[in-house]
Amino acid sequence: MADLMTLSRYNLQRKRDYEGATGDFTLLINHLALAMKVVSREVARAGLLDVLGKTGAENVQGEQVTKLDVLSNEMLIEVLNDLPMVAAIASEEDEEIRLTRAGRLSGRYLICFDPLDGSSNIDVNATIGTIFSVRKRHEIGRDATEADFCRAGSEQIAAGYCVYGSSTMFVYSTGDGVDGFTLDPNVGEFVLSHPDIRIPASATCWSANVGNARNWRQETHAFVRTLGSGEAPYAKCSLRYIGTLVADVHRNLLQGGVFFYPGDTKAPNGKLRVLYEAHPLAYVVEQAGGKASDGWRRILDVVPSGLHARTPLIIGNAREVDLYASLCAASHG
Ligand code: FDP
């Protein structure tokens, strides 16, 4: 029992390390984790309940909304709505921000999340996940606005994700390294299983939707040629693509690798969203010693033009992210 470092115990211990900590932030992380435990339960029972399939509606991104998307979104909103320290929420599923019931005026924190990343993998039982980030707002005492959210990713004070895979794992950072907790289904608690995650020094794989190669620009083709060259340091580098961003990034974080969803001739800004996907994952990966870029800029420096703005994303081992950036610079001058 003494060794069972649960997420709540871990957070309590950390709180003691920070002078003046009110416990608000600890409570917030614990509630986010609680919501993800509930989502994990629903994901695990998905085939048994009537929660598979699409609702028939489209979300703000013009994508088909699945029933589990809706359920996860509601679950997170429900949990966050009554926390007095949370002022407002931005969800990938919602067109506008949501001011919370309890904290809209006095809450210090703004939360962004993608309730269920990898929706197209739900019905085939492949790994999916939830991604979140926490920001502190600059002004309290008034309703938060979209502009309060549309700021650089470097303003995040915490970010993380939960992957619903062969086990459920909660991984997060508060700017002081990255820790991973695995859900023990018998105890119902996240238990510290991966302390101080560091991305391995070299990439063992690369991950991209090669189906888009027909639209890729020359820098992306050149990048793939290098990764697939079979020459050092890529002699053993293989392709691994789950097609759920958070799951691909999670694997690469643990085993070394680079994920890229670049801008191309069809979609110059790529597919992934700045606030709900790129910013939080970039925060985690940087904290683990990796890098994230849009090819030109550090992702954490990107200021989104709107709540649902998209960005090209190259994320993983520093060496490979830098290589992609140098190829961009070479092909566009
Ligand atoms: P999905 O559309 O299934 O929700 O941004 C969402 C996302 O999945 C990412 O998780 C994933 O990496 C990417 O889109 C997959 O896009 P492609 O199907 O174009 O490869």
Boltz pocket constraint, residues with backbone or C-beta under 6 A from the ligand:
constraints:
  - pocket:
      binder: B
      contacts: [[A, 116], [A, 117], [A, 118], [A, 119], [A, 120], [A, 121], [A, 209], [A, 243], [A, 244], [A, 245], [A, 246], [A, 271], [A, 272], [A, 273], [A, 277]]
      max_distance: 6.0
